[in-house]
Amino acid sequence: MKAIQYKDYGSSAVIELVDIPIPSIQSKKDILIQVKAAGVNPIDVKIRMGIMKEMRPVEIPFIPGGEASGIIVAIGTDVSKFKVGDEVIALTKKNAYAQYVTANENYVLLKPKNLTFQEAASIAVTIGTSQSVLFTEGKLEKGQKVLIQGGAGAVGGAMIQMAKAAGAYVIATASGDGVALAKSLGADEVIDYKLQDVTNTVKEVDLVADTAGGQSQEKLFPVLKADGKLLSIAKPPSQELAEKHKVKAYFVASDISSKTLQNGLELIEAGKFQTVVSKIFKLEAAAIAQDFLTAGGVNGKIVFAVE
Ligand SMILES: NC(=O)c1ccc[n+]([C@@H]2O[C@H](COP(=O)([O-])OP(=O)(O)OC[C@H]3O[C@@H](n4cnc5c(N)ncnc54)[C@H](OP(=O)(O)O)[C@@H]3O)[C@@H](O)[C@H]2O)c1
């Protein structure tokens, strides 16, 4: 089968297209999936660059890819929830940049019928992360005010929609064409972060969800109410600033599981969630796809169409 792999950390130049055997089912609960599409996530780039070596060491050669959609072609003897031919999404953590991937049945879900394979490959990380930040950790409630930093990004766009569906008042930051996208996804207010300073524009927010990290994170503390929360998926927030502004602030590592995906999947199946696939690449163009993501301004999610 065709797969993307690398044998060393580094720039996208380390990425190679290889022809390797189709993986075999290793455990009785494993499922073999013919991949139709795979999601491209910033963590794929961070792992490749070696900046996650401590947190996420990988075995070399490494096949990237944490989420896929496809068709089940074989199942282990103890698989009870699925059958050959089912159209599914898989939460794989690795190996999804390939024509075939295996996953334990507990990390496989039926593909929402109203999504294409490419749309379905774009949702697991975004809705699972949004659920972890907004609700598991953020305890966001109806009527509360949330600021989403990076509202036109893959995760930020899902956050806007899930926060709105929960009845929150949503303020998002974005830039360029992302402003219109964030509005179309339901944000009540959108601030173009390249033209306006969020610190001077927004006040008394219950929750800040930061998907951008970087220096811009410092500007997010003053917009919170006393006792509000700043949760970041991109960078651990300063505890000194948290104390100064009398707020809680911490990094959230998302829990991407069938449990955390449930709320988002219900919205998708009810037609209340718009998937935003902004660019589709062939697997062969993996290096270009990752560089495209790194360059920024993507506005939505990048996926591979796998043939
Ligand atoms: N902790 C976890 O478990 C977890 C889970 C998922 C993702 N992540 C991380 O979360 C981050 C976002 O992921 P993603 O897939 O949503 O990436 P993405 O699609 O690239 O989105 C990032 C967004 O941040 C925006 N942005 C950049 N600089 C900004 C600034 N100064 N102010 C406001 N917005 C700014 C970008 O907007 P422009 O394009 O307009 O610059 C873009 O829309 C990545 O670092 C990823 O690794 C972490």
The ligand as a MOL file (V3000), in Angstrom:
LIG
                    3D

  0  0  0     0  0            999 V3000
M  V30 BEGIN CTAB
M  V30 COUNTS 48 52 0 0 0
M  V30 BEGIN ATOM
M  V30 1 N -3.9920 20.5770 23.2510 0
M  V30 2 C -4.6310 19.7760 22.4020 0
M  V30 3 O -5.0900 18.7010 22.7630 0
M  V30 4 C -4.8000 20.2100 20.9740 0
M  V30 5 C -5.7780 19.6250 20.1570 0
M  V30 6 C -5.9560 20.1200 18.8570 0
M  V30 7 C -5.1520 21.1660 18.4000 0
M  V30 8 N -4.1760 21.6650 19.2280 0 CHG=1
M  V30 9 C -3.3450 22.8070 18.8200 0
M  V30 10 O -4.2050 23.9350 18.7110 0
M  V30 11 C -3.7340 24.8150 17.7130 0
M  V30 12 C -4.8560 25.0910 16.7130 0
M  V30 13 O -5.1590 23.9230 15.9730 0
M  V30 14 P -6.0040 24.0320 14.6300 0
M  V30 15 O -6.0460 22.6930 14.0160 0
M  V30 16 O -7.2700 24.7680 14.8800 0 CHG=-1
M  V30 17 O -5.0080 24.9720 13.7650 0
M  V30 18 P -5.3680 26.0320 12.6390 0
M  V30 19 O -6.4750 25.5310 11.8010 0
M  V30 20 O -4.0660 26.3590 11.9940 0
M  V30 21 O -5.9250 27.2910 13.4550 0
M  V30 22 C -5.1140 28.2040 14.1430 0
M  V30 23 C -5.8260 29.5590 14.0900 0
M  V30 24 O -5.1300 30.4910 14.9180 0
M  V30 25 C -5.2480 31.7410 14.2980 0
M  V30 26 N -4.2300 32.6810 14.7730 0
M  V30 27 C -2.8980 32.6600 14.5450 0
M  V30 28 N -2.3230 33.7010 15.1540 0
M  V30 29 C -3.3040 34.3910 15.7790 0
M  V30 30 C -3.3300 35.5540 16.5880 0
M  V30 31 N -2.2280 36.2420 16.8690 0
M  V30 32 N -4.5260 35.9680 17.0800 0
M  V30 33 C -5.6530 35.2920 16.8020 0
M  V30 34 N -5.6990 34.1620 16.0360 0
M  V30 35 C -4.5290 33.7300 15.5330 0
M  V30 36 C -5.0880 31.4550 12.8250 0
M  V30 37 O -5.6840 32.5010 12.0890 0
M  V30 38 P -4.9440 33.1000 10.7800 0
M  V30 39 O -4.8730 31.9590 9.8220 0
M  V30 40 O -5.8460 34.2120 10.3810 0
M  V30 41 O -3.5840 33.5450 11.2350 0
M  V30 42 C -5.8540 30.1330 12.6810 0
M  V30 43 O -7.1950 30.3660 12.3060 0
M  V30 44 C -2.4910 24.1310 17.1280 0
M  V30 45 O -1.3690 24.6520 17.7930 0
M  V30 46 C -2.6840 22.6680 17.4790 0
M  V30 47 O -1.4640 21.9450 17.5620 0
M  V30 48 C -3.9970 21.2100 20.4870 0
M  V30 END ATOM
M  V30 BEGIN BOND
M  V30 1 1 1 2
M  V30 2 2 2 3
M  V30 3 1 2 4
M  V30 4 1 4 5
M  V30 5 2 4 48
M  V30 6 2 5 6
M  V30 7 1 6 7
M  V30 8 2 7 8
M  V30 9 1 8 9
M  V30 10 1 8 48
M  V30 11 1 9 10
M  V30 12 1 9 46
M  V30 13 1 10 11
M  V30 14 1 11 12
M  V30 15 1 11 44
M  V30 16 1 12 13
M  V30 17 1 13 14
M  V30 18 2 14 15
M  V30 19 1 14 16
M  V30 20 1 14 17
M  V30 21 1 17 18
M  V30 22 2 18 19
M  V30 23 1 18 20
M  V30 24 1 18 21
M  V30 25 1 21 22
M  V30 26 1 22 23
M  V30 27 1 23 24
M  V30 28 1 23 42
M  V30 29 1 24 25
M  V30 30 1 25 26
M  V30 31 1 25 36
M  V30 32 1 26 27
M  V30 33 1 26 35
M  V30 34 2 27 28
M  V30 35 1 28 29
M  V30 36 1 29 30
M  V30 37 2 29 35
M  V30 38 1 30 31
M  V30 39 2 30 32
M  V30 40 1 32 33
M  V30 41 2 33 34
M  V30 42 1 34 35
M  V30 43 1 36 37
M  V30 44 1 36 42
M  V30 45 1 37 38
M  V30 46 2 38 39
M  V30 47 1 38 40
M  V30 48 1 38 41
M  V30 49 1 42 43
M  V30 50 1 44 45
M  V30 51 1 44 46
M  V30 52 1 46 47
M  V30 END BOND
M  V30 END CTAB
M  END
